[in-house]
């Protein structure tokens, strides 16, 4: 005897069972999920950057001057007379045998540097080289690497401002990883780095430098550094 036909039961055609298709999520729901995902990614990125900045600021403020640095040579990255004065003092004290001042303006002479830094012209005659090619930190690193290799140095004292030191070391290590770098950070007398969060100008300086550091890190990580 035949069973009564149930209209709600799955229909069979040629022996195959027909299954009900899954209904796709409504477009509005999909958009909401996409928005939530984008917001989550943005918050995660901002958290990553904020955490990185705080670590960067902490590292900058914790730089302590090495009481007795020594190396084969010294390089100072221009950007203030205090940096050059410190490098000249180290050279005069015999902390290294030769000094490179990297990033000197093409029209600046050794005598002008002597006047501005109140140093000894005799040092320039015997032990100082001027790099007039570099216009930024990347080029500072490239010119320094050429100088280090041409002179056969294996260790270098790096002199620059404290806030600039992380990026300077990053660029220098990328082009001469075999060279030992000794950091001597100059703490600017007009920069309250230890209380940067209380001074808008110092905070902005650190934020800008951190972004430059991150751009340099991404470039080096993805593309490497140009050969010196």
C-alpha positions as CSV (number, residue, x, y, z in Angstrom):
1,X,0.0,0.0,0.0
2,X,1.4,3.4,-0.9
3,X,2.2,5.9,1.8
4,X,0.5,9.3,1.7
5,X,2.6,12.0,0.2
6,X,4.1,14.5,2.7
7,X,4.6,17.9,0.9
8,X,7.1,19.0,3.6
9,X,9.4,16.0,3.0
10,X,12.5,16.4,0.8
11,X,11.7,15.6,-2.8
12,X,13.6,12.9,-4.7
13,X,14.5,13.2,-8.4
14,X,16.2,10.4,-10.2
15,X,17.2,8.8,-6.8
16,X,18.9,12.0,-5.5
17,X,17.9,13.7,-2.3
18,X,17.3,17.5,-2.7
19,X,18.8,19.6,0.2
20,X,17.7,23.1,1.1
21,X,20.3,25.7,0.2
22,X,21.9,27.7,3.0
23,X,20.6,31.3,3.1
24,X,23.5,33.8,2.8
25,X,23.9,36.4,5.5
26,X,22.1,39.6,4.7
27,X,24.3,42.4,3.1
28,X,23.7,44.6,6.1
29,X,25.0,42.0,8.5
30,X,28.1,41.4,6.3
31,X,28.8,45.1,6.3
32,X,28.5,45.2,10.1
33,X,31.0,42.3,10.5
34,X,33.4,44.1,8.1
35,X,33.2,47.3,10.1
36,X,33.8,45.6,13.4
37,X,36.9,43.8,11.8
38,X,38.3,47.1,10.5
39,X,37.8,48.8,13.8
40,X,39.4,45.9,15.7
41,X,42.5,46.1,13.3
42,X,42.8,49.9,13.7
43,X,42.6,49.6,17.5
44,X,45.2,46.8,17.5
45,X,47.5,48.9,15.2
46,X,47.1,52.0,17.4
47,X,47.9,49.9,20.5
48,X,51.0,48.5,18.9
49,X,52.2,51.9,17.9
50,X,51.4,53.4,21.3
51,X,53.2,50.6,23.1
52,X,56.2,50.9,20.8
53,X,56.3,54.7,21.3
54,X,56.4,54.3,25.1
55,X,59.2,51.8,24.8
56,X,61.0,54.2,22.4
57,X,60.6,57.1,24.8
58,X,61.8,55.1,27.7
59,X,64.9,54.0,25.9
60,X,65.7,57.6,24.9
61,X,65.4,58.9,28.4
62,X,67.5,56.0,29.9
63,X,70.6,56.7,27.8
64,X,73.5,57.3,30.1
65,X,76.7,58.7,29.0
66,X,79.5,56.2,28.9
67,X,82.1,57.4,31.4
68,X,85.1,56.0,29.5
69,X,84.2,55.0,26.0
70,X,86.9,53.7,23.7
71,X,87.0,52.5,20.1
72,X,89.1,52.7,16.9
73,X,87.3,55.8,15.7
74,X,84.5,58.2,16.4
75,X,81.6,59.4,14.1
76,X,79.4,62.3,15.0
77,X,76.2,63.0,13.1
78,X,75.7,66.7,12.7
79,X,72.6,68.4,13.9
80,X,73.9,70.6,16.7
81,X,77.1,72.1,18.0
82,X,76.8,70.1,21.3
83,X,77.2,66.8,19.3
84,X,80.4,68.0,17.6
85,X,81.8,69.5,20.8
86,X,81.3,66.1,22.6
87,X,83.0,64.2,19.7
88,X,85.9,66.6,19.7
89,X,86.3,66.2,23.5
90,X,86.4,62.4,23.1
91,X,89.0,62.7,20.4
92,X,91.1,65.1,22.4
93,X,90.9,62.7,25.4
94,X,92.3,59.9,23.3
95,X,89.2,57.8,23.3
96,X,89.8,57.0,19.6
97,X,92.4,57.8,17.0
98,X,90.3,59.4,14.3
99,X,87.0,61.3,14.0
100,X,84.5,61.6,11.1
101,X,82.0,64.6,11.2
102,X,79.2,63.4,9.0
103,X,76.8,65.7,7.4
104,X,78.8,68.9,7.2
105,X,77.4,71.6,5.0
106,X,79.3,71.9,1.7
107,X,80.3,75.5,2.4
108,X,81.3,75.0,6.0
109,X,85.1,75.0,6.6
110,X,87.2,73.4,9.3
111,X,88.1,76.9,10.7
112,X,84.4,77.7,11.1
113,X,83.8,74.5,13.0
114,X,86.8,75.4,15.2
115,X,85.3,78.8,16.0
116,X,81.9,77.4,16.8
117,X,83.1,74.6,19.0
118,X,86.2,76.4,20.5
119,X,88.4,73.5,19.5
120,X,91.9,73.1,18.3
121,X,92.6,73.4,14.6
122,X,95.5,71.0,14.9
123,X,93.1,68.2,15.5
124,X,91.5,68.8,12.1
125,X,94.9,68.7,10.5
126,X,95.9,65.3,11.9
127,X,92.8,63.4,12.9
128,X,89.5,64.6,11.6
129,X,87.7,63.9,8.3
130,X,84.7,65.9,7.1
131,X,81.8,64.2,5.2
132,X,80.0,66.8,3.1
133,X,77.9,64.3,1.1
134,X,75.3,63.1,3.7
135,X,72.0,65.0,4.0
136,X,70.1,62.6,6.3
137,X,70.6,59.7,8.6
138,X,70.4,57.1,5.9
139,X,73.2,58.9,4.0
140,X,75.1,59.4,7.3
141,X,75.2,55.6,7.7
142,X,76.3,55.0,4.1
143,X,79.1,57.5,4.2
144,X,80.2,56.3,7.7
145,X,80.3,52.7,6.4
146,X,82.6,53.7,3.5
147,X,84.9,55.6,5.9
148,X,85.1,52.8,8.4
149,X,85.9,50.1,5.8
150,X,88.4,52.3,4.0
151,X,90.3,52.8,7.2
152,X,89.9,49.2,8.5
153,X,88.2,50.2,11.8
154,X,86.4,47.5,13.7
155,X,84.8,49.6,16.5
156,X,83.3,53.1,16.4
157,X,81.9,55.5,19.0
158,X,78.7,57.0,17.7
159,X,77.9,60.5,19.0
160,X,74.4,62.1,18.4
161,X,71.5,63.4,20.4
162,X,69.7,60.9,22.7
163,X,66.4,61.1,20.8
164,X,68.2,60.4,17.5
165,X,70.4,57.6,18.8
166,X,68.0,54.6,18.2
167,X,67.5,55.5,14.5
168,X,71.2,56.3,14.0
169,X,72.2,52.9,15.5
170,X,69.5,51.1,13.4
171,X,70.8,52.6,10.2
172,X,74.5,52.1,11.0
173,X,74.0,48.5,12.1
174,X,72.2,47.7,8.9
175,X,75.1,48.8,6.7
176,X,78.0,47.6,8.8
177,X,76.8,44.8,11.1
178,X,80.4,43.6,11.6
179,X,81.4,46.8,13.4
180,X,81.1,47.3,17.1
181,X,79.2,50.5,17.9
182,X,79.5,52.4,21.2
183,X,76.7,54.9,21.8
184,X,77.5,58.2,23.4
185,X,74.2,60.1,23.6
186,X,74.2,63.9,24.0
187,X,71.5,65.1,26.3
188,X,70.4,68.6,25.0
189,X,70.4,71.1,27.8
190,X,67.1,72.6,26.5
191,X,65.3,69.2,26.1
192,X,63.5,67.9,29.2
193,X,63.6,64.3,28.0
194,X,63.0,62.8,31.4
195,X,59.7,64.6,31.7
196,X,58.8,64.7,28.0
197,X,55.1,64.1,28.7
198,X,54.8,67.5,30.4
199,X,56.2,69.4,27.5
200,X,54.2,69.5,24.2
201,X,57.3,70.5,22.1
202,X,59.4,67.6,23.4
203,X,56.5,65.1,23.1
204,X,56.0,66.2,19.5
205,X,59.8,65.8,18.8
206,X,59.7,62.3,20.2
207,X,56.6,61.3,18.2
208,X,58.2,62.6,15.0
209,X,61.4,60.7,15.7
210,X,59.6,57.6,16.6
211,X,57.7,57.6,13.3
212,X,61.0,58.2,11.4
213,X,62.4,55.2,13.3
214,X,59.5,53.0,12.4
215,X,59.7,54.0,8.7
216,X,63.4,53.2,8.8
217,X,62.7,49.8,10.5
218,X,60.1,48.9,7.9
219,X,62.3,49.9,5.0
220,X,65.3,47.9,6.3
221,X,63.1,44.9,7.2
222,X,61.5,44.7,3.8
223,X,64.1,46.1,1.4
224,X,67.3,46.0,3.3
225,X,69.9,48.8,3.1
226,X,71.6,50.1,0.0
227,X,75.2,49.0,-0.3
228,X,77.6,51.7,0.9
